[in-house]
């Protein structure tokens, strides 16, 4: 058995259990990161990170290890334990000073968003997307 196998843990959000979730927009300005997602019923979710480390947006086809997130009861948002993403950046001086770094994932219908962050982001729910 591989000791370094990733483990996924549920990260409860307002959009964790919606039927469908679609990526709309990423806004990275003034050292803040905002993600905009929309569900199948038209509700919009703005996720705001105040401080972040490295992040990536990947087509869901390239992250097959996350394909079962819904079937496992994790929903669209989860944390990764034994994260190769954290290990890859562990030598960076900024991450060395962050004891509680988390590997957070939002796995939508079309993209996977992954970020290293110390704090959970704020989530705002609205009926239409911000016009940025």
N, CA and C atoms as a LAMMPS dump frame, in Angstrom:
ITEM: TIMESTEP
0
ITEM: NUMBER OF ATOMS
396
ITEM: BOX BOUNDS ff ff ff
-5.0000000000000000e+02 5.0000000000000000e+02
-5.0000000000000000e+02 5.0000000000000000e+02
-5.0000000000000000e+02 5.0000000000000000e+02
ITEM: ATOMS id mol type element x y z
1 1 1 N 0.837 -1.188 0
2 1 2 C 0 0 0
3 1 3 C 0.879 1.246 0
4 2 1 N 0.534 2.234 -0.803
5 2 2 C 1.298 3.458 -0.924
6 2 3 C 0.97 4.403 0.231
7 3 1 N 1.994 4.715 1.056
8 3 2 C 1.782 5.595 2.198
9 3 3 C 1.533 7.04 1.777
10 4 1 N 1.945 7.404 0.574
11 4 2 C 1.814 8.778 0.111
12 4 3 C 0.533 9.023 -0.686
13 5 1 N -0.381 8.076 -0.65
14 5 2 C -1.632 8.232 -1.387
15 5 3 C -2.421 9.42 -0.819
16 6 1 N -2.964 10.236 -1.727
17 6 2 C -3.722 11.393 -1.26
18 6 3 C -5.009 10.941 -0.576
19 7 1 N -5.46 11.764 0.357
20 7 2 C -6.728 11.53 1.033
21 7 3 C -7.541 12.805 0.894
22 8 1 N -8.794 12.649 0.546
23 8 2 C -9.678 13.787 0.361
24 8 3 C -10.622 13.904 1.547
25 9 1 N -10.801 15.132 2.025
26 9 2 C -11.686 15.412 3.152
27 9 3 C -12.663 16.507 2.755
28 10 1 N -13.893 16.344 3.136
29 10 2 C -14.939 17.317 2.797
30 10 3 C -14.604 18.691 3.378
31 11 1 N -14.782 19.713 2.584
32 11 2 C -14.696 21.115 3
33 11 3 C -16.086 21.688 2.75
34 12 1 N -16.844 21.896 3.796
35 12 2 C -18.244 22.316 3.686
36 12 3 C -18.339 23.765 3.229
37 13 1 N -19.048 23.983 2.126
38 13 2 C -19.287 25.323 1.599
39 13 3 C -20.757 25.437 1.2
40 14 1 N -21.168 26.645 0.837
41 14 2 C -22.548 26.86 0.386
42 14 3 C -22.856 26.118 -0.91
43 15 1 N -21.826 25.763 -1.669
44 15 2 C -22.032 25.094 -2.956
45 15 3 C -21.627 23.618 -2.928
46 16 1 N -21.264 23.092 -1.775
47 16 2 C -20.792 21.704 -1.679
48 16 3 C -21.739 20.701 -2.323
49 17 1 N -23.025 20.882 -2.105
50 17 2 C -23.98 19.854 -2.508
51 17 3 C -24.939 20.262 -3.614
52 18 1 N -24.631 21.336 -4.347
53 18 2 C -25.503 21.681 -5.475
54 18 3 C -25.372 20.603 -6.542
55 19 1 N -26.383 20.473 -7.375
56 19 2 C -26.387 19.405 -8.383
57 19 3 C -25.312 19.607 -9.447
58 20 1 N -25.1 20.854 -9.875
59 20 2 C -24.109 21.165 -10.909
60 20 3 C -23.384 22.437 -10.511
61 21 1 N -22.089 22.513 -10.833
62 21 2 C -21.305 23.71 -10.544
63 21 3 C -20.393 23.985 -11.728
64 22 1 N -20.44 25.232 -12.227
65 22 2 C -19.67 25.609 -13.412
66 22 3 C -18.775 26.802 -13.113
67 23 1 N -17.558 26.741 -13.59
68 23 2 C -16.603 27.835 -13.436
69 23 3 C -16.981 28.963 -14.38
70 24 1 N -16.954 30.199 -13.879
71 24 2 C -17.283 31.366 -14.685
72 24 3 C -16.09 32.293 -14.885
73 25 1 N -15.378 32.617 -13.786
74 25 2 C -14.353 33.652 -13.899
75 25 3 C -13.374 33.579 -12.739
76 26 1 N -12.13 33.981 -13.02
77 26 2 C -11.095 34.13 -12.007
78 26 3 C -10.612 35.573 -12.08
79 27 1 N -10.551 36.237 -10.923
80 27 2 C -10.074 37.617 -10.852
81 27 3 C -8.937 37.646 -9.837
82 28 1 N -7.749 38.026 -10.303
83 28 2 C -6.576 38.107 -9.442
84 28 3 C -6.053 39.533 -9.519
85 29 1 N -6.387 40.331 -8.495
86 29 2 C -5.923 41.714 -8.482
87 29 3 C -5.692 42.18 -7.059
88 30 1 N -4.733 43.077 -6.911
89 30 2 C -4.396 43.648 -5.602
90 30 3 C -4.126 42.574 -4.557
91 31 1 N -3.435 41.532 -4.948
92 31 2 C -3.07 40.419 -4.048
93 31 3 C -4.283 39.676 -3.486
94 32 1 N -5.422 39.827 -4.106
95 32 2 C -6.621 39.084 -3.715
96 32 3 C -7.075 38.235 -4.893
97 33 1 N -7.614 37.094 -4.578
98 33 2 C -8.091 36.178 -5.613
99 33 3 C -9.576 35.935 -5.398
100 34 1 N -10.36 36.134 -6.458
101 34 2 C -11.796 35.838 -6.417
102 34 3 C -12.118 34.853 -7.526
103 35 1 N -12.936 33.879 -7.202
104 35 2 C -13.421 32.899 -8.173
105 35 3 C -14.926 33.03 -8.243
106 36 1 N -15.446 32.927 -9.448
107 36 2 C -16.887 32.994 -9.621
108 36 3 C -17.372 31.702 -10.254
109 37 1 N -18.351 31.085 -9.61
110 37 2 C -18.958 29.846 -10.084
111 37 3 C -20.461 30.053 -10.148
112 38 1 N -21.118 29.237 -10.963
113 38 2 C -22.576 29.294 -11.097
114 38 3 C -23.111 27.874 -11.01
115 39 1 N -24.236 27.703 -10.32
116 39 2 C -24.814 26.362 -10.254
117 39 3 C -25.87 26.188 -11.341
118 40 1 N -26.436 25.006 -11.445
119 40 2 C -27.416 24.69 -12.474
120 40 3 C -28.724 25.446 -12.339
121 41 1 N -28.978 26.038 -11.167
122 41 2 C -30.203 26.808 -10.946
123 41 3 C -29.991 28.307 -11.121
124 42 1 N -28.789 28.709 -11.498
125 42 2 C -28.517 30.123 -11.727
126 42 3 C -27.963 30.877 -10.536
127 43 1 N -27.808 30.225 -9.38
128 43 2 C -27.187 30.905 -8.244
129 43 3 C -25.701 31.063 -8.504
130 44 1 N -25.158 32.185 -8.057
131 44 2 C -23.745 32.488 -8.271
132 44 3 C -23.003 32.465 -6.945
133 45 1 N -21.786 31.988 -6.99
134 45 2 C -20.947 31.87 -5.812
135 45 3 C -19.642 32.601 -6.068
136 46 1 N -19.353 33.585 -5.237
137 46 2 C -18.088 34.301 -5.313
138 46 3 C -17.241 33.834 -4.146
139 47 1 N -16.081 33.285 -4.456
140 47 2 C -15.168 32.773 -3.447
141 47 3 C -13.996 33.736 -3.382
142 48 1 N -13.77 34.35 -2.213
143 48 2 C -12.718 35.345 -2.073
144 48 3 C -11.639 34.87 -1.109
145 49 1 N -10.439 34.753 -1.641
146 49 2 C -9.267 34.415 -0.841
147 49 3 C -8.531 35.707 -0.52
148 50 1 N -8.225 35.922 0.751
149 50 2 C -7.483 37.122 1.142
150 50 3 C -5.982 36.909 0.992
151 51 1 N -5.503 35.764 1.386
152 51 2 C -4.084 35.436 1.216
153 51 3 C -4.003 34.037 0.623
154 52 1 N -3.163 33.904 -0.372
155 52 2 C -3.023 32.604 -1.027
156 52 3 C -1.558 32.317 -1.308
157 53 1 N -1.304 31.06 -1.536
158 53 2 C -0.026 30.631 -2.056
159 53 3 C -0.227 30.283 -3.517
160 54 1 N 0.527 29.338 -4.016
161 54 2 C 0.372 28.932 -5.415
162 54 3 C -1.037 28.378 -5.671
163 55 1 N -1.505 28.577 -6.89
164 55 2 C -2.787 28.001 -7.288
165 55 3 C -2.705 27.59 -8.745
166 56 1 N -3.639 26.72 -9.142
167 56 2 C -3.726 26.322 -10.538
168 56 3 C -5.17 26.02 -10.899
169 57 1 N -5.457 26.242 -12.168
170 57 2 C -6.764 25.918 -12.744
171 57 3 C -6.482 24.886 -13.827
172 58 1 N -7.124 23.729 -13.712
173 58 2 C -6.82 22.609 -14.588
174 58 3 C -8.115 22.043 -15.166
175 59 1 N -8.09 21.667 -16.411
176 59 2 C -9.226 20.96 -17.004
177 59 3 C -9.449 19.696 -16.188
178 60 1 N -10.699 19.422 -15.854
179 60 2 C -11.007 18.279 -14.982
180 60 3 C -10.523 16.949 -15.543
181 61 1 N -10.325 16.856 -16.831
182 61 2 C -9.87 15.601 -17.44
183 61 3 C -8.469 15.213 -16.977
184 62 1 N -7.67 16.188 -16.529
185 62 2 C -6.298 15.924 -16.11
186 62 3 C -6.165 15.587 -14.637
187 63 1 N -7.24 15.602 -13.884
188 63 2 C -7.177 15.318 -12.447
189 63 3 C -8.127 14.172 -12.104
190 64 1 N -7.896 13.03 -12.713
191 64 2 C -8.799 11.888 -12.547
192 64 3 C -8.902 11.415 -11.098
193 65 1 N -7.893 11.708 -10.273
194 65 2 C -7.973 11.282 -8.87
195 65 3 C -9.098 11.983 -8.118
196 66 1 N -9.668 13.039 -8.696
197 66 2 C -10.767 13.759 -8.061
198 66 3 C -12.131 13.409 -8.649
199 67 1 N -12.196 12.562 -9.641
200 67 2 C -13.448 12.298 -10.334
201 67 3 C -14.529 11.723 -9.433
202 68 1 N -14.172 11.054 -8.367
203 68 2 C -15.171 10.409 -7.511
204 68 3 C -15.596 11.286 -6.34
205 69 1 N -15.231 12.568 -6.365
206 69 2 C -15.523 13.431 -5.225
207 69 3 C -17.007 13.463 -4.884
208 70 1 N -17.891 13.506 -5.873
209 70 2 C -19.321 13.541 -5.585
210 70 3 C -19.819 12.202 -5.047
211 71 1 N -19.355 11.11 -5.652
212 71 2 C -19.789 9.782 -5.21
213 71 3 C -19.315 9.476 -3.783
214 72 1 N -18.189 10.063 -3.382
215 72 2 C -17.659 9.844 -2.041
216 72 3 C -18.321 10.739 -0.992
217 73 1 N -19.273 11.57 -1.418
218 73 2 C -19.963 12.449 -0.482
219 73 3 C -19.171 13.7 -0.134
220 74 1 N -18.149 14.016 -0.92
221 74 2 C -17.322 15.18 -0.63
222 74 3 C -17.912 16.469 -1.161
223 75 1 N -18.751 16.373 -2.156
224 75 2 C -19.289 17.571 -2.778
225 75 3 C -18.272 18.192 -3.721
226 76 1 N -18.479 19.451 -4.053
227 76 2 C -17.619 20.145 -5.016
228 76 3 C -16.374 20.737 -4.374
229 77 1 N -16.333 20.823 -3.059
230 77 2 C -15.198 21.444 -2.366
231 77 3 C -14.631 20.474 -1.339
232 78 1 N -13.314 20.35 -1.373
233 78 2 C -12.666 19.436 -0.428
234 78 3 C -11.214 19.828 -0.212
235 79 1 N -10.615 19.208 0.825
236 79 2 C -9.198 19.4 1.136
237 79 3 C -8.444 18.128 0.79
238 80 1 N -7.171 18.302 0.464
239 80 2 C -6.318 17.171 0.121
240 80 3 C -5.276 16.998 1.212
241 81 1 N -5.212 15.81 1.795
242 81 2 C -4.149 15.453 2.743
243 81 3 C -3.091 14.663 1.974
244 82 1 N -1.877 14.643 2.476
245 82 2 C -0.741 14.031 1.767
246 82 3 C -0.586 14.659 0.386
247 83 1 N -0.651 15.961 0.352
248 83 2 C -0.685 16.703 -0.901
249 83 3 C 0.695 16.835 -1.548
250 84 1 N 0.799 16.333 -2.764
251 84 2 C 2.021 16.526 -3.543
252 84 3 C 2.183 18.001 -3.906
253 85 1 N 1.079 18.721 -4.036
254 85 2 C 1.1 20.148 -4.352
255 85 3 C 1.788 20.924 -3.224
256 86 1 N 1.444 20.613 -1.975
257 86 2 C 2.119 21.249 -0.836
258 86 3 C 3.582 20.829 -0.817
259 87 1 N 3.848 19.533 -0.982
260 87 2 C 5.224 19.046 -0.94
261 87 3 C 6.092 19.69 -2.013
262 88 1 N 5.527 19.921 -3.181
263 88 2 C 6.274 20.521 -4.284
264 88 3 C 6.767 21.917 -3.914
265 89 1 N 5.945 22.681 -3.191
266 89 2 C 6.299 24.048 -2.824
267 89 3 C 6.837 24.17 -1.4
268 90 1 N 7.009 23.065 -0.703
269 90 2 C 7.412 23.099 0.704
270 90 3 C 8.756 23.784 0.925
271 91 1 N 9.628 23.735 -0.048
272 91 2 C 10.945 24.346 0.102
273 91 3 C 10.917 25.866 -0.031
274 92 1 N 9.841 26.401 -0.547
275 92 2 C 9.745 27.852 -0.726
276 92 3 C 9.649 28.535 0.638
277 93 1 N 10.404 29.592 0.813
278 93 2 C 10.493 30.248 2.119
279 93 3 C 9.143 30.73 2.634
280 94 1 N 8.26 31.176 1.742
281 94 2 C 6.948 31.628 2.206
282 94 3 C 6.14 30.496 2.806
283 95 1 N 6.208 29.311 2.206
284 95 2 C 5.446 28.176 2.736
285 95 3 C 6.076 27.615 3.995
286 96 1 N 7.388 27.709 4.111
287 96 2 C 8.049 27.199 5.317
288 96 3 C 7.559 27.916 6.563
289 97 1 N 7.164 29.171 6.421
290 97 2 C 6.692 29.951 7.571
291 97 3 C 5.205 29.745 7.845
292 98 1 N 4.513 29.01 7.009
293 98 2 C 3.077 28.793 7.15
294 98 3 C 2.817 27.386 7.682
295 99 1 N 2.622 27.275 8.961
296 99 2 C 2.45 25.957 9.577
297 99 3 C 1.133 25.289 9.19
298 100 1 N 0.097 26.066 8.966
299 100 2 C -1.233 25.504 8.731
300 100 3 C -1.67 25.595 7.28
301 101 1 N -0.768 25.404 6.368
302 101 2 C -1.108 25.517 4.954
303 101 3 C -2.071 24.397 4.562
304 102 1 N -3.089 24.754 3.79
305 102 2 C -4.108 23.786 3.342
306 102 3 C -4.088 23.707 1.826
307 103 1 N -4.369 22.537 1.323
308 103 2 C -4.549 22.333 -0.117
309 103 3 C -6.054 22.225 -0.326
310 104 1 N -6.659 23.303 -0.828
311 104 2 C -8.103 23.356 -1.039
312 104 3 C -8.412 23.147 -2.51
313 105 1 N -9.514 22.446 -2.772
314 105 2 C -9.902 22.121 -4.14
315 105 3 C -11.38 22.448 -4.349
316 106 1 N -11.661 23.068 -5.488
317 106 2 C -13.038 23.213 -5.961
318 106 3 C -13.078 22.493 -7.299
319 107 1 N -13.816 21.406 -7.346
320 107 2 C -13.874 20.57 -8.545
321 107 3 C -15.236 20.764 -9.203
322 108 1 N -15.278 21.629 -10.208
323 108 2 C -16.555 21.9 -10.878
324 108 3 C -16.751 20.945 -12.054
325 109 1 N -17.819 21.164 -12.797
326 109 2 C -18.12 20.305 -13.946
327 109 3 C -17.083 20.44 -15.053
328 110 1 N -16.422 21.599 -15.122
329 110 2 C -15.522 21.846 -16.243
330 110 3 C -14.063 22.079 -15.869
331 111 1 N -13.778 22.597 -14.682
332 111 2 C -12.395 22.806 -14.263
333 111 3 C -12.203 22.408 -12.812
334 112 1 N -10.952 22.191 -12.488
335 112 2 C -10.545 21.941 -11.108
336 112 3 C -9.702 23.144 -10.69
337 113 1 N -10.059 23.769 -9.584
338 113 2 C -9.268 24.862 -9.038
339 113 3 C -8.602 24.353 -7.774
340 114 1 N -7.284 24.517 -7.688
341 114 2 C -6.531 24.085 -6.511
342 114 3 C -5.709 25.26 -5.999
343 115 1 N -5.677 25.431 -4.695
344 115 2 C -4.936 26.537 -4.094
345 115 3 C -4.329 26.095 -2.765
346 116 1 N -3.172 26.644 -2.467
347 116 2 C -2.577 26.493 -1.147
348 116 3 C -2.901 27.762 -0.378
349 117 1 N -3.563 27.607 0.752
350 117 2 C -4.003 28.763 1.536
351 117 3 C -3.934 28.441 3.021
352 118 1 N -3.711 29.457 3.809
353 118 2 C -3.692 29.299 5.265
354 118 3 C -5.111 29.405 5.812
355 119 1 N -5.901 30.297 5.233
356 119 2 C -7.274 30.515 5.69
357 119 3 C -8.272 30.053 4.644
358 120 1 N -9.421 29.636 5.12
359 120 2 C -10.518 29.336 4.199
360 120 3 C -11.01 30.649 3.592
361 121 1 N -11.492 30.614 2.368
362 121 2 C -11.985 31.84 1.751
363 121 3 C -13.384 32.198 2.242
364 122 1 N -13.786 33.415 1.946
365 122 2 C -15.17 33.842 2.166
366 122 3 C -15.982 33.411 0.949
367 123 1 N -17.224 33.008 1.184
368 123 2 C -18.106 32.609 0.085
369 123 3 C -19.362 33.469 0.153
370 124 1 N -19.672 34.109 -0.982
371 124 2 C -20.862 34.938 -1.094
372 124 3 C -21.784 34.328 -2.142
373 125 1 N -23.065 34.275 -1.827
374 125 2 C -24.056 33.707 -2.737
375 125 3 C -24.941 34.849 -3.237
376 126 1 N -25.187 34.864 -4.558
377 126 2 C -26.046 35.889 -5.137
378 126 3 C -26.821 35.299 -6.315
379 127 1 N -27.743 36.082 -6.831
380 127 2 C -28.54 35.607 -7.957
381 127 3 C -27.963 35.975 -9.304
382 128 1 N -26.929 36.843 -9.317
383 128 2 C -26.256 37.13 -10.578
384 128 3 C -24.782 37.41 -10.329
385 129 1 N -23.966 37.204 -11.361
386 129 2 C -22.535 37.379 -11.235
387 129 3 C -22.169 38.842 -11.094
388 130 1 N -21.066 39.063 -10.341
389 130 2 C -20.5 40.414 -10.277
390 130 3 C -20.11 40.856 -11.67
391 131 1 N -20.208 42.122 -11.948
392 131 2 C -19.854 42.613 -13.282
393 131 3 C -18.439 43.175 -13.286
394 132 1 N -17.45 42.333 -13.017
395 132 2 C -16.042 42.734 -13.081
396 132 3 C -15.409 42.142 -14.284
